[in-house]
Amino acid sequence: MNTFGGVEKPVEAAEPRLRRQQKNRASKQYNIIEELRKKILELNKAGKTAGQISRTCNIPSTTVLRDLKWLKEQGFKLNDNSKTYFENNKWYKIIERTNKELDFYGERGIDPTLRKMTYRLIELGVLQKKDYGTFSKKTAEARRGVDSEYAKIIKLPRLPIDCFRDDKRVVIGQTDVDDRPVYPTPAEPPVDPDYYITNAISQLKQAPGDYDGTRQTEGEEGKPCGRWYRQPNYVEIWVESETLRQDLLKFQEGRNVYVAASGGQISTPYMYRNCKRIRDTVVKRRHIKKVVILYFKDYDKAGEYIARNQERGLEWYIHTYFGLKDIEVEFKRIAVTEEQIKKYKLIENPEKKHNVQLEAFLTNDTRLRIFKKILQDAIDAEWAEDIYYNNCPSKKYNYDALGEEEPQDIDPDSVPDDSEDGLTIREKMFKKITEAFYQGWEIAEGYKSNNT
């Protein structure tokens, strides 16, 4: 028995009320679910991902995914917002900008390294120094199209697979996969005697008619000497970073100076090979009195240590090991200097504090122009312009200055001034050939008598 308000009621009267309560609760719960699904649908249409909907509605992501599946089954058209999410993602935008900045270097004839691009994007405010490691990973994924495990397709813009230069990892050796075999050939028989003599007679008969009397050559124009021909200074560029080697060669713009890169700490074979090349150059050219190394390095403790080590090694090899004591040696630090860092506001290395690398010069057109001028001015300071021009010949051969008569063309159909028979030059040629044949082949007879 149940009571309600002090009145006893039969059990069977309570059942309809319970059913009504359950029905009301079910209806209320249904309305909540309907409202939630309506909200999820609106957020999906607004471009939100499942994770963003989960955080907005404060519900588990599994619930969001379940309701999205139900909505799709009910015929609602849903958006795939995963791509939209990545397009709005920080690294999506950075990779897009990286693609654009490849054109900056391409238009200037520079093959960028990853580090060069990093400096460029820091300069533009796209990257921060702390982003270098992640930038390296993301650009690698963008070049491959898959993650570092080579398993999952990445949702980033694509970069050209070979867009960054890498000079350190090179392959050595050679392959003979294209060396085709060369099979033996038979000996060539001698020329047929009848053909040989018939051809010779024919050429001789045609010779006077073919003669045109023009000068055999017009002579060749004089060419300027090499820029360093007979210069007293022998100059090379040495650089710490291998990635700057090609740039330092290109930025010379025809100044023709070797570039050697140590790639960081030097080795004995590296120093010996460089100094031997210098020795071989100097001993063959007595006009060289001085060796000048224009050195480019990063601004840090390690860079200065490497520079001092190479400077001492250069002097020891040239003066002591190779014994060239009369050759002066100068090791000049051209960049990066403390003054340049302050003057041009060069960016610090994103990986290390108190370190400014040479790549900091390659971030925009202004610094590129400055860097080229620093390089070219350093080379030009060691070059003697007057020696160059004193050793350059004139373009045309000067017959008058050398007391020589310039050769003139001959008209084979003209009669020479000293001619007694009035024959032209061409007619004299025919006559000479005819007389040689008519006289009985004395040369041939003489050959026969000498060989019997």
C-alpha positions in Angstrom: 0.0 0.0 0.0 1.2 3.5 -0.9 0.0 6.8 0.7 0.1 10.3 -0.9 -1.2 13.2 1.3 -2.3 10.8 4.1 -4.6 8.9 1.8 -3.9 5.3 1.1 -3.9 4.4 -2.6 -3.9 1.1 -4.3 -0.7 0.0 -5.9 -2.3 -0.2 -9.4 -3.0 3.5 -9.3 0.8 4.3 -8.9 1.8 2.6 -12.2 0.4 5.2 -14.6 2.2 8.0 -12.7 5.5 6.2 -12.8 5.2 5.6 -16.5 4.4 9.3 -16.9 7.5 10.3 -14.9 9.7 8.0 -17.0 8.2 9.3 -20.1 8.9 12.9 -19.0 12.5 12.1 -18.1 13.0 10.3 -21.5 11.5 13.3 -23.3 13.7 15.8 -21.4 16.8 13.7 -22.1 15.8 13.4 -25.8 15.5 17.2 -26.0 19.0 17.6 -24.4 20.5 15.2 -26.9 18.7 16.9 -29.7 20.0 20.3 -28.6 23.5 18.9 -28.3 23.4 17.4 -31.7 22.1 20.6 -33.1 25.0 22.5 -31.5 27.5 19.9 -32.8 26.1 20.3 -36.3 26.3 24.1 -36.1 29.9 24.0 -35.0 30.8 21.5 -37.7 29.3 23.9 -40.3 31.4 26.7 -38.7 34.6 24.8 -39.6 35.4 23.4 -36.1 37.1 20.0 -35.8 35.9 17.3 -33.5 38.5 18.3 -30.9 37.5 21.9 -31.0 33.8 21.0 -30.6 34.7 18.8 -27.6 36.4 21.7 -25.9 33.6 24.2 -26.8 30.8 21.9 -25.5 32.8 20.5 -22.7 32.0 16.9 -23.7 34.2 13.9 -24.5 35.5 13.8 -28.1 34.1 10.2 -28.3 30.6 11.7 -27.8 31.3 14.2 -30.5 32.5 11.6 -33.0 29.5 9.3 -32.1 27.0 12.1 -32.7 28.7 13.2 -35.9 28.4 9.7 -37.2 24.7 9.6 -36.2 24.1 12.9 -38.0 25.8 11.6 -41.1 23.7 8.4 -41.0 20.6 10.6 -40.7 21.5 12.3 -44.0 23.0 15.5 -42.7 25.9 16.8 -44.9 29.0 17.3 -42.7 32.2 19.2 -43.4 35.7 17.6 -43.3 37.3 20.3 -41.2 40.6 18.5 -40.7 42.2 20.2 -43.7 40.8 23.6 -42.6 42.4 23.1 -39.2 45.8 22.4 -40.8 45.4 25.4 -43.1 45.0 27.6 -40.1 47.8 25.9 -38.2 51.0 27.8 -37.4 53.3 25.4 -39.3 51.0 25.2 -42.4 51.4 29.0 -42.8 55.2 28.8 -42.1 55.7 26.1 -44.8 53.6 28.2 -47.2 55.9 31.2 -46.6 59.0 29.0 -46.9 57.8 28.1 -50.4 57.4 31.7 -51.3 60.9 32.6 -49.9 62.5 30.0 -52.1 61.8 32.4 -55.0 63.8 35.1 -53.1 66.9 33.0 -53.2 66.2 31.6 -56.7 65.9 35.1 -58.2 69.4 35.9 -56.8 71.0 32.7 -58.0 71.5 31.3 -54.5 70.8 27.7 -53.6 69.6 28.1 -49.9 70.5 25.7 -47.1 68.1 25.1 -44.3 70.1 27.4 -42.1 70.0 30.2 -44.7 66.2 29.9 -44.9 65.9 29.9 -41.1 67.8 33.2 -41.0 65.6 34.7 -43.7 62.4 33.7 -41.9 63.6 35.1 -38.6 64.5 38.3 -40.4 60.9 38.5 -41.7 59.4 37.7 -38.3 57.9 34.4 -39.5 60.1 32.3 -37.2 61.6 32.7 -33.8 65.1 31.4 -32.8 63.5 28.7 -30.7 61.7 27.3 -33.7 64.8 26.0 -35.5 64.6 22.4 -34.5 60.9 22.1 -35.2 61.3 24.0 -38.5 64.0 21.5 -39.6 61.6 18.6 -38.8 58.5 20.2 -40.5 60.3 21.2 -43.7 61.7 17.6 -44.0 58.1 16.3 -43.7 56.9 18.9 -46.2 59.6 17.8 -48.7 58.8 14.1 -48.3 55.1 14.3 -47.8 55.3 11.8 -45.0 56.3 11.8 -41.3 59.8 10.9 -40.0 58.6 7.2 -39.7 57.8 7.2 -43.4 54.3 5.9 -42.5 51.8 8.7 -42.1 50.8 11.2 -44.9 51.3 14.7 -43.5 48.9 17.6 -44.0 51.3 20.3 -44.9 52.0 22.2 -48.1 54.6 20.4 -50.2 58.1 21.8 -50.7 60.4 20.7 -53.5 62.3 17.6 -52.3 65.7 19.2 -53.2 65.0 22.8 -52.2 67.8 23.0 -49.6 71.4 22.5 -50.5 73.5 20.1 -48.4 77.2 20.3 -49.2 78.4 18.1 -46.3 76.9 14.8 -47.2 78.6 13.9 -50.5 79.1 10.6 -52.3 82.6 9.7 -53.4 83.9 7.0 -55.8 82.5 6.1 -59.3 80.5 3.5 -61.1 81.0 1.8 -64.4 77.4 0.9 -65.1 77.5 2.7 -68.4 80.9 1.5 -69.6 79.9 -0.6 -72.7 82.3 -3.2 -74.0 84.6 -2.3 -76.9 84.9 -5.2 -79.3 88.1 -5.8 -81.4 88.1 -4.6 -85.0 90.0 -6.0 -88.0 93.0 -4.1 -89.5 92.2 -1.7 -92.4 93.7 -2.8 -95.8 96.1 -0.4 -97.5 94.7 2.2 -100.0 94.4 0.9 -103.5 97.5 2.0 -105.5 95.5 3.0 -108.6 93.0 5.1 -106.5 95.8 6.7 -104.6 97.7 7.9 -107.6 94.6 8.9 -109.6 93.4 11.0 -106.6 96.8 12.7 -106.3 96.9 13.6 -110.0 93.4 15.0 -109.8 94.2 17.2 -106.8 97.3 18.5 -108.5 95.4 19.4 -111.7 92.8 21.2 -109.6 95.3 23.0 -107.4 96.0 26.1 -109.6 92.2 26.6 -110.1 91.5 26.3 -106.4 94.2 28.8 -105.4 92.6 32.1 -104.3 95.6 34.1 -103.1 94.0 35.2 -99.8 96.0 35.3 -96.5 96.0 32.0 -94.8 94.7 33.5 -91.5 93.7 36.9 -90.4 95.7 36.5 -87.2 94.1 36.2 -83.8 93.1 39.1 -81.6 95.1 39.7 -78.4 93.4 38.5 -75.2 93.7 40.1 -71.8 95.9 38.3 -69.3 94.5 36.5 -66.3 93.4 38.9 -63.5 96.2 37.5 -61.3 98.9 37.1 -64.0 102.2 38.3 -62.6 100.6 39.7 -59.5 102.9 39.8 -56.5 100.1 38.6 -54.1 98.6 35.2 -54.3 95.1 35.2 -52.8 92.7 32.5 -51.6 89.4 32.6 -49.7 89.0 30.2 -46.8 85.7 29.8 -45.0 84.6 27.9 -41.9 81.2 26.9 -43.3 80.8 24.5 -46.3 77.4 25.9 -47.0 78.9 29.3 -47.9 81.5 28.0 -50.2 79.4 28.2 -53.4 78.1 31.6 -52.4 81.6 33.1 -51.9 82.6 31.7 -55.3 79.5 33.3 -57.0 79.7 36.6 -55.2 83.3 37.2 -56.5 81.8 38.1 -59.9 84.8 37.1 -62.0 87.6 37.9 -59.5 88.9 34.3 -59.9 90.0 33.3 -56.4 89.9 29.8 -55.0 87.5 29.1 -52.1 88.3 26.4 -49.6 85.9 25.3 -46.8 87.0 23.5 -43.6 83.4 22.6 -42.5 84.3 23.4 -38.9 87.3 22.0 -37.1 90.3 21.4 -39.4 92.3 18.3 -39.9 95.9 17.7 -40.8 95.1 16.4 -44.3 93.0 19.5 -44.9 95.7 21.9 -43.9 98.5 20.0 -45.7 96.4 19.8 -48.9 95.7 23.5 -48.9 99.2 24.6 -48.1 100.7 22.2 -50.6 98.5 23.8 -53.3 99.8 27.2 -52.3 103.4 25.9 -52.3 103.0 24.4 -55.8 101.6 27.7 -57.1 104.2 29.9 -55.5 107.4 28.0 -56.4 106.5 28.0 -60.1 105.9 31.7 -60.2 108.8 33.8 -59.0 106.8 37.0 -59.2 104.7 35.9 -56.2 106.0 37.5 -53.0 103.1 37.2 -50.6 100.3 34.8 -49.8 97.1 36.3 -48.5 94.2 34.3 -47.0 90.9 36.1 -46.8 89.1 34.3 -44.0 85.3 34.1 -43.4 84.0 32.6 -40.1 81.2 32.6 -37.6 81.4 35.0 -34.7 81.9 32.7 -31.7 84.6 31.2 -29.5 84.8 28.0 -31.6 85.1 30.1 -34.8 87.9 32.2 -33.4 89.7 29.0 -32.2 89.5 27.5 -35.7 90.7 30.7 -37.3 93.8 30.9 -35.0 94.6 27.3 -35.6 94.5 27.8 -39.4 96.5 31.0 -39.2 99.3 29.3 -37.2 99.1 26.2 -39.5 99.5 28.3 -42.6 102.6 30.0 -41.4 104.2 26.8 -40.2 103.6 24.8 -43.4 104.7 27.6 -45.7 107.7 28.8 -43.7 108.9 25.7 -41.8 107.6 22.5 -43.5 108.0 23.7 -47.1 110.8 26.1 -46.3 109.5 29.1 -48.3 110.9 31.7 -45.8 111.0 34.5 -48.4 107.3 34.3 -48.9 105.3 36.7 -46.7 102.1 35.2 -45.3 99.0 37.2 -44.1 95.8 35.8 -42.7 93.0 38.3 -42.8 89.7 37.9 -40.9 87.1 39.5 -43.2 83.7 38.5 -41.6 81.9 38.1 -39.2 83.3 40.8 -37.0 81.9 42.4 -33.8 81.7 45.8 -35.7 79.7 44.2 -38.5 77.2 42.7 -36.0 76.5 46.0 -34.4 76.6 48.0 -37.7 74.3 45.8 -39.7 72.2 44.3 -36.8 73.0 40.7 -37.7 70.7 38.0 -36.3 72.1 35.7 -33.6 72.3 32.0 -34.2 68.9 30.4 -33.3 70.6 27.4 -31.8 73.3 29.1 -29.8 73.7 32.2 -27.7 76.5 34.7 -28.3 77.0 33.2 -31.8 76.4 35.0 -35.1 76.9 33.0 -38.3 77.8 34.1 -41.8 74.3 33.2 -43.0 73.1 36.2 -41.0 74.3 38.3 -44.0 72.0 36.5 -46.4 68.6 37.4 -45.0 67.6 40.3 -47.3 68.8 42.3 -50.4 70.4 45.0 -48.3 72.6 42.7 -46.3 73.4 40.6 -49.4 74.6 43.7 -51.2 76.7 44.6 -48.1 78.2 41.1 -47.9 79.1 41.1 -51.6 80.9 44.5 -51.3 82.8 43.3 -48.2 84.0 40.3 -50.1 84.8 42.1 -53.4 86.6 45.0 -51.6 88.8 42.5 -49.7 89.8 40.8 -52.9 90.4 44.1 -54.8 92.6 45.4 -52.0 95.2 42.7 -52.8 95.1 43.2 -56.6 97.4 45.7 -58.4 95.5 47.2 -61.3 98.6 48.8 -63.0 100.4 45.4 -63.1 97.3 43.9 -64.8 97.1 46.5 -67.5 100.8 46.6 -68.1 100.8 42.9 -68.9 97.7 43.0 -71.2 98.5 43.0 -74.9 96.8 45.2 -77.5 93.8 43.7 -79.3 95.3 44.0 -82.8 98.8 43.0 -84.0 100.9 46.2 -84.4 103.0 45.7 -87.6 104.4 49.2 -87.6 105.5 49.1 -84.0 107.4 45.8 -84.6 108.9 47.0 -88.0 107.1 44.3 -90.0 105.1 44.5 -93.2 101.5 43.4 -93.1 100.8 40.4 -95.5 98.5 41.3 -98.4 96.2 39.1 -100.5 97.5 38.0 -104.0 95.3 38.2 -107.1 96.2 34.9 -108.9 94.7 36.2 -112.2 97.0 39.3 -112.2 100.4 39.7 -114.0 103.3 40.3 -111.6 105.3 43.5 -112.1 108.5 41.5 -112.8 106.8 39.1 -115.3 108.8 38.7 -118.5 106.4 36.4 -120.3 103.2 38.3 -119.5 101.6 35.3 -117.8 99.3 35.6 -114.8 100.2 33.9 -111.6 97.6 31.2 -112.1 98.9 30.5 -115.7 102.5 30.2 -114.3 101.2 27.6 -111.9 99.7 25.5 -114.7 102.9 25.9 -116.7 105.0 24.8 -113.8 103.0 21.6 -113.2 103.0 20.8 -117.0 106.8 21.2 -117.2 107.3 19.0 -114.2 105.3 16.2 -115.8 106.8 16.7 -119.3 110.4 16.4 -118.3 110.1 12.7 -117.7 109.6 12.3 -113.9 113.2 12.9 -112.9 112.3 12.6 -109.2 110.6 9.2 -109.7 113.6 8.0 -111.8 116.0 9.1 -109.1 114.0 7.3 -106.5 114.0 4.1 -108.6 117.8 4.2 -109.2 118.5 4.8 -105.5 116.3 1.8 -104.5 117.6 -0.9 -107.0 
